[in-house]
């Protein structure tokens, strides 16, 4: 059951990153316009938007690959927790400093924190399961 939950979490988390990262790279104006942000045509600003999009796209690919390459799963869970958790915490900080954004971004904040927490719990459980299995093999 744990392996199934890990696989589903990694697949969904990775696909979300691929989707968001891909849109940030290909059509950042469309993504941001949905939240009321007009990017314009400033190449400097668009470069600053597309660069993290490339990171999210490649990170999502790595996370999805871990569904098949099971020996990567514990690391992929930690990576997932880091990405989603840091985005969620940064958005909470921004809300505190800048004010509350549109409802869709508040929802995304909750989603990011939720995925980060789930990935953290699953990483902990998988690490403990692996450590227990290794200790049994060594005795």
N, C-alpha and C positions, 0 to 999 in steps of 0.2 A: 504494500500500500504506500509506503514511504517513497519508493522508487517512482511509482506512478505520479504521486503528488509533485515530486521533484521535476519529473519530465514535463508535466503539464505547466508548472510554474515557469520553468525555463523557456519552454516553447512560446507561451503567451507573452512573457516579458521580452524575449528576444524579438518576436514579431512586432510588438509595439515599438521597440526601438528602431527596427528596420523601417517601419512605416513613418514614424516621426522624422527620423534621420533622413530618409529618402525625400520626404516632402521639403524638409529644410534645405536640402541640397538643390532640388530641382525647381521648386516653386515656393520659396520662403515668403513671398508676398501674399500668396493664398492662405498659407497657414496663419500668418500673423493678422491678416485682415479679419479672420474669423473671431479674433479677440479684440477688434477695434484698433489695431496698430497698423498704420500705413507706413511701409518701408521706403517708398519712393525708389529712386534709381541711383542712389549714392553707392558707387562701387566699394567704398571702404566699409560702409555699413553692411552691405550684402555679403562681403567677404567675411565679416565678423559673424554673420548669421550662418553662412554655409559651412564654415570650418567646424563648429561643433556638430553640425548635421552629419558631416563625414565621420566624425568620431562615433556618434550614436548609431549610424548605419553599420559601421564595421564592428562595433561592440555587440550590436544585435546579432550580426552574423556569427560571431564567436559564441555567443550564448546559445543560439539555435544549434550550432554544430555540437555543442556539449550534450544535447539530447541524444545524439547518436554515439558520440565518443564519451562513454560513461565515466571513464577515469578522470575526465575534466569537470565533472558535475559539482564537486564540492567547491572547487575554485570558481566555477561559473556562478554558483550561488552567492559566494562572497562578492564577486564582481557585480552581480545584479543588485545585491543589497547596497553596495557602495554607490552605484550610479543612481538608482532610484531614491535611496535614502538621502544622498547629498542634494539631489534636485529638490526633494520635498522639504528638507530642512532649510535650504537656501530660499525657497519660496515663502516659508514661514517667516524667516528673517526679513525678507522683502516686504511682507505684509505688515510686519511690525514697524519697519522703517518708513515705507512708502505709502502704506494704506492698503486696503483690500481691493484687489483687482476684480475684473468681471467674474461672474459666477462660473463660467467654464474653467477658468484658471484656478479657482478655489477647489472645484471638483478634481482637477488634475493634481493639485497638491495632495488631496486626500488619497487619490489613487497611487501616487508615487510613494507616499509614506506607507500605505498599506502593502504595496508590492515589496518595498524595502524591508518591512517587518517580517512578512511571510518568508522572504528569501533568507533573512537572518536566522529565523527559527529553523527552517529546513536545513540550512548549512550546519547549524549547531547539532541537530539530530543526526544528520549524515556523518558528521565528523565523529560524534560519539559512537555511532554504529560501527564505523570503520575502525576506530581505536579498539573497541571491544573485540571485533573480529580478529584484529591483528594480535591482541594479547592472548586470545585463545589459541591461535596458530603457533605462537611462540612457546607456549607451555607444553 
